[in-house]
Amino acid sequence: MPHRRLLLGATLALPALARAETLPALARAETLPTLARAEEALRQVTVVVAFPAGGATDGAARLVAAALKGSYAANAIVDNRTGAGGRLGTEHVKQAPADGSVLLYTPAFPLMIFPHIYRRLGYDALRDFTPVVQTTRGVHALSVGPAVPDGVRTIADFIAWCRANPEKAQFGAPSGSSQHFAGAMFARAAGIELTLVPYRGGAPVVTDLVGGHLAAGVNPLPEVLPQQGRGLRILATTGAQRSRFTPDVPTLAEAGYPTVVFQDWSGVLAPAGTPAPLLERVHALVSDLLRSAAGAAAFARLGAEPEPTTMAAFDAGYRRDFARYADVVRATGFVAED
């Protein structure tokens, strides 16, 4: 499938880090040859996004690439390598050289969910990738558009409408995504039929919602915030608590569905075997972005709140979420078509 290579347009002014501070492993003489060979290739770093341009993941990836440009590699680009719901781009990174020149920026589901729903998958989430830096842990939003009557303003209203209009009760999300399972678990908890309409990414879901071609959607909150009140009505979010970006919008737990809590990470991963000093460098630069006022403001404009962790904490959470989603998928009985 063709993919789009987009040059990174803007960069963020970030404080430069001294090499000795950001690469402590350089003090170990045995790492020097490996690092030197890897750094020779870092005239450019490619941050792969497995979803179309214009979505929340793409916007965050561009901030990450800007943080790496100059301090990590002379140039940085974002490669929107779409297809197969995120599998093609993810598999591309697995097959890339483990020299720090190709990184993956992704939401959780291609790595946390797909291994549990596809009989055949071109990558192993636990063996083929190294978690480098978590950027955010965000919530999803259940929204409706003009295809649903204006009087539907609450989750209770929406459930009543779905029961009265089962042939129209549909929601859009990428198949096999955490958005998909959030919608499926909500429908199961509410005792309603809510049919999935699969999409390649979140941006096309929003387009069809605003255009009145789709009743509802489950999207990462940043994707629908710009359209709230301008064609979309956010009925609920999937976090354990209300988002600071939508303080007037209840959670599904508040609405009576405490089992429907989805609050997933997004972050940077590298092909397994990438030299540790390069991973530490990426982690340091992106963490500086996340903790800076400029970085926090940039993510806030996307409707996301930075939540950096240590590499060890990200790795531990990565493995916990992998096991948790095995239970979620088992509960729904969903199996993807290969």
C-alpha positions as CSV (number, residue, x, y, z in Angstrom):
1,M,0.0,0.0,0.0
2,P,1.4,3.4,-0.8
3,H,2.6,5.5,2.1
4,R,3.1,9.2,2.6
5,R,6.4,10.7,3.6
6,L,6.1,14.1,5.1
7,L,8.9,16.4,6.0
8,L,8.7,17.8,9.5
9,G,7.9,21.5,9.2
10,A,8.3,23.0,12.6
11,T,10.7,22.5,15.4
12,L,10.4,23.3,19.1
13,A,13.1,25.4,20.8
14,L,14.4,22.9,23.4
15,P,17.4,23.3,25.6
16,A,20.4,21.4,24.3
17,L,21.6,18.6,26.5
18,A,25.3,17.9,27.1
19,R,26.4,14.6,25.6
20,A,27.9,13.5,28.8
21,E,24.6,14.1,30.7
22,T,22.3,12.4,28.2
23,L,24.5,9.5,27.4
24,P,25.9,8.2,30.7
25,A,26.6,4.9,29.2
26,L,29.4,6.5,27.1
27,A,31.5,6.3,30.2
28,R,31.6,2.5,29.7
29,A,34.4,1.9,27.2
30,E,32.8,-1.2,25.8
31,T,29.8,0.7,24.4
32,L,31.9,3.1,22.4
33,P,32.3,1.1,19.2
34,T,28.6,0.2,18.9
35,L,27.5,3.7,19.6
36,A,30.0,5.2,17.1
37,R,28.7,3.0,14.3
38,A,25.1,3.8,15.2
39,E,25.7,7.5,15.3
40,E,27.2,7.5,11.8
41,A,23.7,6.6,10.5
42,L,21.9,9.3,12.4
43,R,22.0,11.9,9.7
44,Q,18.2,11.4,9.8
45,V,15.7,9.7,12.2
46,T,12.4,8.5,10.9
47,V,9.4,8.5,13.3
48,V,6.9,6.0,11.8
49,V,3.2,6.5,12.5
50,A,1.0,3.7,11.4
51,F,-2.1,5.9,10.9
52,P,-3.1,8.7,8.6
53,A,-2.0,12.2,8.9
54,G,-4.3,14.6,10.8
55,G,-5.1,12.4,13.8
56,A,-4.0,12.8,17.4
57,T,-1.2,10.2,17.0
58,D,0.2,12.0,14.0
59,G,0.2,15.4,15.8
60,A,2.0,14.0,18.8
61,A,4.6,12.2,16.6
62,R,5.5,15.6,15.0
63,L,6.2,17.0,18.4
64,V,8.4,14.1,19.2
65,A,10.3,14.3,15.9
66,A,10.9,18.0,16.5
67,A,12.4,17.2,19.9
68,L,14.8,14.8,18.2
69,K,15.9,17.0,15.4
70,G,19.3,18.5,15.8
71,S,20.1,16.9,19.2
72,Y,19.6,13.3,18.2
73,A,19.8,13.4,14.4
74,A,20.5,16.2,11.9
75,N,17.1,15.7,10.4
76,A,13.8,14.1,11.5
77,I,10.8,13.2,9.5
78,V,7.4,11.6,10.2
79,D,6.4,8.7,8.0
80,N,2.7,8.0,7.9
81,R,3.0,4.3,6.8
82,T,-0.7,3.3,6.9
83,G,-2.5,0.1,6.3
84,A,-4.1,-3.0,7.9
85,G,-5.3,-0.9,10.9
86,G,-1.8,-0.1,12.0
87,R,-0.1,-3.5,11.4
88,L,1.9,-2.5,8.3
89,G,3.6,0.5,9.9
90,T,4.3,-1.5,13.1
91,E,5.7,-4.4,11.2
92,H,7.9,-2.0,9.1
93,V,9.6,-0.8,12.3
94,K,10.1,-4.3,13.5
95,Q,12.0,-5.0,10.3
96,A,14.0,-1.8,10.3
97,P,17.7,-1.7,11.3
98,A,18.2,-1.6,15.0
99,D,20.5,1.4,14.7
100,G,18.3,4.2,16.1
101,S,17.4,5.6,12.7
102,V,13.8,4.3,12.8
103,L,11.4,4.7,15.7
104,L,7.7,3.9,16.1
105,Y,5.3,6.4,17.6
106,T,2.1,4.6,18.5
107,P,-0.9,4.3,20.7
108,A,-1.1,1.1,22.7
109,F,-3.5,-1.1,20.7
110,P,-1.4,-2.4,17.8
111,L,1.0,-3.9,20.4
112,M,-1.4,-4.5,23.3
113,I,-4.5,-5.8,21.5
114,F,-3.6,-7.1,18.1
115,P,-1.5,-10.1,19.4
116,H,-4.7,-11.3,21.1
117,I,-7.1,-11.0,18.2
118,Y,-5.1,-12.0,15.1
119,R,-4.2,-15.6,14.4
120,R,-1.3,-14.4,12.3
121,L,0.7,-11.3,13.0
122,G,4.0,-10.1,11.5
123,Y,5.5,-9.1,14.8
124,D,5.8,-10.1,18.5
125,A,5.0,-7.3,20.8
126,L,7.1,-8.5,23.7
127,R,10.2,-9.7,21.7
128,D,10.4,-7.3,18.7
129,F,10.2,-3.9,20.3
130,T,11.8,-2.0,23.2
131,P,9.6,0.6,25.0
132,V,11.6,3.8,25.1
133,V,9.4,6.7,26.4
134,Q,5.7,7.0,27.3
135,T,4.4,10.4,26.3
136,T,0.8,10.4,27.4
137,R,-1.9,8.2,28.9
138,G,-5.1,9.4,27.4
139,V,-8.8,8.7,27.4
140,H,-11.3,8.1,24.7
141,A,-14.6,9.9,24.1
142,L,-17.9,8.6,23.0
143,S,-19.4,11.2,20.7
144,V,-22.4,11.6,18.5
145,G,-23.0,13.8,15.4
146,P,-25.9,15.2,13.4
147,A,-27.1,11.7,12.5
148,V,-28.4,11.4,16.0
149,P,-31.2,13.8,17.1
150,D,-30.1,17.0,18.9
151,G,-32.1,15.9,22.0
152,V,-29.6,13.1,22.7
153,R,-27.4,14.7,25.2
154,T,-26.6,12.1,27.8
155,I,-25.5,8.4,27.8
156,A,-29.0,7.5,29.0
157,D,-30.5,9.4,26.0
158,F,-28.1,7.6,23.7
159,I,-28.9,4.1,25.0
160,A,-32.7,4.9,24.6
161,W,-32.1,6.1,21.1
162,C,-30.0,2.9,20.2
163,R,-32.9,0.7,21.5
164,A,-35.4,2.6,19.5
165,N,-33.2,2.7,16.3
166,P,-31.2,-0.6,16.3
167,E,-30.6,-0.3,12.5
168,K,-28.9,3.0,13.0
169,A,-27.0,2.2,16.2
170,Q,-23.4,2.1,14.9
171,F,-20.1,3.5,16.1
172,G,-16.9,4.1,14.2
173,A,-13.4,3.1,15.4
174,P,-10.4,1.2,14.0
175,S,-11.1,-2.5,14.2
176,G,-9.2,-4.1,17.0
177,S,-8.3,-0.8,18.7
178,S,-8.9,0.1,22.3
179,Q,-11.6,2.4,20.9
180,H,-13.3,-0.6,19.4
181,F,-13.2,-2.5,22.7
182,A,-14.3,0.5,24.7
183,G,-17.4,0.7,22.5
184,A,-18.0,-3.0,22.6
185,M,-17.6,-3.2,26.4
186,F,-19.9,-0.3,26.8
187,A,-22.6,-1.9,24.5
188,R,-22.3,-5.1,26.4
189,A,-22.6,-3.4,29.8
190,A,-25.6,-1.3,28.6
191,G,-27.3,-4.3,27.1
192,I,-27.6,-2.7,23.6
193,E,-26.7,-3.6,20.1
194,L,-24.0,-1.2,18.8
195,T,-22.4,-2.2,15.6
196,L,-18.8,-1.4,14.8
197,V,-18.1,0.4,11.5
198,P,-14.3,-0.1,11.0
199,Y,-12.1,2.8,10.0
200,R,-8.4,3.1,9.1
201,G,-7.9,5.8,11.7
202,G,-9.5,8.3,14.0
203,A,-9.5,11.3,11.6
204,P,-11.9,9.7,9.1
205,V,-14.3,8.8,12.0
206,V,-14.5,12.4,12.9
207,T,-15.1,13.5,9.3
208,D,-18.0,11.1,9.0
209,L,-19.4,12.0,12.3
210,V,-19.5,15.7,11.5
211,G,-20.9,15.0,8.1
212,G,-23.8,13.1,9.5
213,H,-22.8,9.8,7.9
214,L,-22.2,8.0,11.2
215,A,-24.2,8.0,14.4
216,A,-21.4,7.7,17.0
217,G,-17.7,7.3,17.4
218,V,-15.2,6.3,20.0
219,N,-12.1,8.4,19.5
220,P,-9.1,9.5,21.5
221,L,-10.3,12.7,23.2
222,P,-7.9,15.0,21.3
223,E,-9.4,14.0,18.0
224,V,-12.9,15.2,18.9
225,L,-12.1,18.2,21.1
226,P,-11.8,20.7,18.1
227,Q,-15.3,19.7,16.9
228,Q,-17.1,19.7,20.3
229,G,-20.1,22.0,19.9
230,R,-19.4,22.3,16.2
231,G,-21.1,19.2,14.9
232,L,-20.2,16.8,17.7
233,R,-21.5,16.2,21.2
234,I,-19.2,14.4,23.6
235,L,-21.5,12.3,25.8
236,A,-18.9,10.6,28.0
237,T,-15.2,9.8,28.4
238,T,-13.5,6.5,29.3
239,G,-11.1,7.6,32.1
240,A,-11.2,6.8,35.8
241,Q,-11.8,10.5,36.4
242,R,-13.1,13.4,34.3
243,S,-10.5,14.9,31.9
244,R,-9.4,18.4,32.7
245,F,-10.1,19.2,29.0
246,T,-13.8,18.3,29.4
247,P,-14.7,19.0,33.0
248,D,-18.4,19.1,32.3
249,V,-18.4,15.7,30.5
250,P,-19.0,12.7,32.8
251,T,-17.1,9.4,32.6
252,L,-18.8,6.2,31.6
253,A,-18.1,5.0,35.1
254,E,-20.1,8.0,36.5
255,A,-22.9,7.2,34.0
256,G,-23.2,3.7,35.6
257,Y,-20.7,1.6,33.7
258,P,-17.7,1.3,36.1
259,T,-16.1,-1.6,34.1
260,V,-15.7,0.6,31.0
261,V,-12.4,2.3,31.9
262,F,-9.9,2.7,29.0
263,Q,-6.9,4.9,29.7
264,D,-4.1,3.9,27.3
265,W,-0.6,5.0,26.8
266,S,1.0,6.4,23.7
267,G,4.7,6.5,23.2
268,V,8.0,5.8,21.4
269,L,9.3,2.3,20.8
270,A,12.4,1.1,19.0
271,P,13.3,-2.2,17.2
272,A,14.6,-4.7,19.7
273,G,18.4,-4.7,19.8
274,T,18.8,-0.9,19.4
275,P,21.9,0.2,21.4
276,A,21.0,1.3,24.9
277,P,22.9,4.6,24.7
278,L,20.7,5.7,21.8
279,L,17.5,4.6,23.6
280,E,18.6,6.7,26.6
281,R,19.3,9.6,24.4
282,V,15.8,9.5,22.9
283,H,14.2,9.0,26.3
284,A,16.1,12.0,27.7
285,L,15.2,14.4,24.9
286,V,11.5,13.4,24.7
287,S,11.2,13.5,28.5
288,D,12.6,17.0,28.4
289,L,10.0,17.9,25.9
290,L,7.2,16.5,28.1
291,R,8.4,18.2,31.2
292,S,8.9,21.6,29.6
293,A,6.3,24.4,29.6
294,A,6.5,24.6,25.8
295,G,6.0,20.8,25.4
296,A,3.1,20.7,27.9
297,A,1.4,23.6,26.0
298,A,1.9,21.9,22.6
299,F,0.4,18.6,23.9
300,A,-2.4,20.6,25.5
301,R,-3.3,22.1,22.1
302,L,-3.7,18.5,21.0
303,G,-6.0,17.8,24.0
304,A,-3.4,15.5,25.6
305,E,-1.6,15.8,28.9
306,P,2.0,14.6,29.1
307,E,2.7,11.7,31.5
308,P,6.4,10.8,31.3
309,T,7.8,7.8,33.2
310,T,11.1,6.1,33.5
311,M,12.1,3.6,30.9
312,A,11.7,0.8,33.5
313,A,8.2,2.0,34.5
314,F,7.1,2.2,30.9
315,D,8.4,-1.3,30.2
316,A,6.6,-2.7,33.3
317,G,3.3,-1.0,32.4
318,Y,3.7,-2.2,28.8
319,R,3.8,-5.8,30.1
320,R,0.9,-5.3,32.5
321,D,-1.3,-3.8,29.8
322,F,-0.5,-6.7,27.5
323,A,-1.8,-9.2,30.0
324,R,-4.8,-7.0,30.9
325,Y,-5.9,-6.8,27.3
326,A,-5.7,-10.5,26.9
327,D,-8.6,-10.6,29.5
328,V,-10.6,-7.9,27.8
329,V,-10.4,-9.6,24.4
330,R,-11.3,-12.9,26.0
331,A,-14.4,-11.3,27.6
332,T,-15.7,-10.0,24.3
333,G,-14.9,-13.2,22.3
334,F,-13.7,-11.1,19.4
335,V,-11.4,-12.6,16.7
336,A,-10.2,-10.5,13.9
337,E,-10.3,-11.6,10.3
338,D,-6.8,-12.2,8.9
